[in-house]
Amino acid sequence: MLWKDAMFEFGHATHPGLKRQFNEDAYAVDAAAGMFVVVDGMGGPGHGEAVAALARDETLRAARLGMPLDTAVRSAAAAVARHLVQHPAAHPAGAALAVLRLAEPDFELAWVGDCSILFGGSDAAQVAAAAALPCSDEDAAHQPAATALLGLGASDALRIGLRKGKLRHPVAILLCSDGVIEASTPQARQQA
């Protein structure tokens, strides 16, 4: 449940990035449950977007059942693995994922692969330090491509980043696929 006395605004946009002609991102917002998910599919038209939608839906389903986010992400990874076994032509499809759960006054983050979670607002330094995110805002555009190889379905080596903490208002949280990072500047992301 979101904070009772706080005002929340949320929006969403998607971008294919600078290297592709098509977009394989999937995202979802369940404001009532305090859930926000961004998934970046990999694998080309018809495959990356299918895996992204599957990972998004399974992460939300598991999280809505009250599972911790790492368990929800593992459930999504298992669903992607089953999909790839059932659809061999989809290889080498996979997905990177970032998920945020807000529950008064706590936050919980999980990420896999090269999706990023960026913080801004009055508590930006405190929150970013507490969360120990995978990269700073300045370095986000230069994450190594190898990070994508750690995504759902990309390999058996699933590395889930997890952080929990408390937020104080005002704060801005931006869940990004690599396409959003590639296509924007740190200044534009700060204004978002």
N, C-alpha and C positions, 0 to 999 in steps of 0.2 A: 504494500500500500504506500502511496506517495505521501509526503508530508502534508498534514492537515492545514497548516497555516502558511504554506509557501505557495507561491505562484510558479507554475512550470510552463515553459514554452518548449515545444519541440517541433522540429521540421525534418525534412529529409530530401536528399537529392542524390543522384547517381551520375557517374561519368565513366565512360569506357577507358579513360586514361589517354596517354599520348601514343601508345604503341598499337592499339587495336581499333578495328572498325566497329566492333560489336561489344555489347556490354553483357557480362555474365554475373553481375552483382544481384543479390537478393537482400532485402531488409524487411524488418517488421518492428512495429511499435505496439505494445500492449500497455497503454498508459495506466489503466486500472491496476494492473499487476506490477507496474514499475519495470517492465521488461523492454529492452532495446537490443536489437540484433542486426549486425551487418555481416554478410557473407560474400566473399569474392570467389566465384567459381572459376575453375581452370579446366581446360580441355577442349576448347573450341565450341563452335555453334552446335547447339543441341545437346551437348554433354556437360559443359561447365555450368550452364544455367540450370540444368536439371539437378545436378549435384548440389548447387548452391541452394536451390529451393528446398531440396530434401534436408540438407543440413540445417537450414533456418527453421523449418517446420518441426524437426525432431528436437532441436535445442529448446524451442519454445514449449513443446509438449512436455518434455521432461522437467523443465524448470517450473512450469505451471503446476506440476504434481508435487512441487516442493523439494525437488532434488537439488543438492548443491550444484553450482555451475560447472565444476569439473566433471561431475557425474553426467550432467546434461550434455556436455561437449563430448564425453566418451560415448554416450548413447548416439549422438549424431555421427561420430566416427564409425561406429558399428553399422549404422544405417547406410552410410556411404559405402563401406566395405561390402555389405550385402548387395547393394545396387551394382557395384562394379563386378561382382561375381555373376550376378544375374544378367548383366549387359556387358559382355566382354568387349564389344565394339566401343564402349565408352572410355576404355583405357587410353591414355593416362589421365583421366579426369580426377579432380580433387577440389578442395576449397580451403581458403583461409577464413577465419571467423573472429569476430569481436562481439562480446555480449556484456551488457550492463544490467544489473538488477538493483533497483533502489527500494529500500524499505526503511521507514523512519527510524533513526536518522542515518542509517547505514547504507553503504554501497558495496557491491560485490562485482568484480570484473573477471572475465576470463577471455583469453585470446589464444589463437593458434595460427601459425604461419605469419604472413606479412601484413595483416590488418593491424591498424594502430588505434590507440585510445589516447586522445590528447585532452589536456585540461587547460582551462583559462579561467579568468575571473579573479576575485580578490584573494582566494586561497590557492592560486595556481601553484606556487612554489611548494607550499605545504603538502598539497594533495599529490603533486607529481613525485615529491620525495617519498611520501608514504606509500605510494603505489609502486614505485620502482619500475616504471613502465619500460617497454623494450627499447625505446629510443627517445631522444629529446625532440621537440618540435623542429629545431633547426636541422637535425640530422635525419628526420623522417623520410625525406625524399631520397636519401642515400642508403637505405637499408640494403644489405646484401641480398642478391637474388636467391641465394641459397635458403633464405628464410622460407620462401614459398615451398621448398621441398619438405618442410615440416608440417604442412597442412593436412587436413582430413583427406584420406585416400591417397595421398602422394607417396607415402611410405608407411612402414610399420612403426616408425619412430615418432610417436605422437607426443609432442612436448606442449603442455598446456601451461600458459602463464596465468597465475591467479593472484588477485589482491583483494583485500577487504579493508574497509576503513569507515570513517565518519566524515560526512560533508557538512560544511557550513556555507550558508548562502551569502552573497551570490557566487555561483560557480557555473562554468560552461564546460560541457563534456562533449567531445566530438569523436564518434566512432567512424573510422575511415578505412576504406579499401585502398589498395595501392593506387588505383586509378584516381581517386580524390587527391591523394598526396601528390601524384605526378602532375596533375592538372591545376594545382593551386599553389599559392605562395604562403609562407608562414604568416604574413600579414593578413591575407584573405582568410585563412583559417582562424586567426585570432579574432577577426570581426564576426565570424560565423557564430 
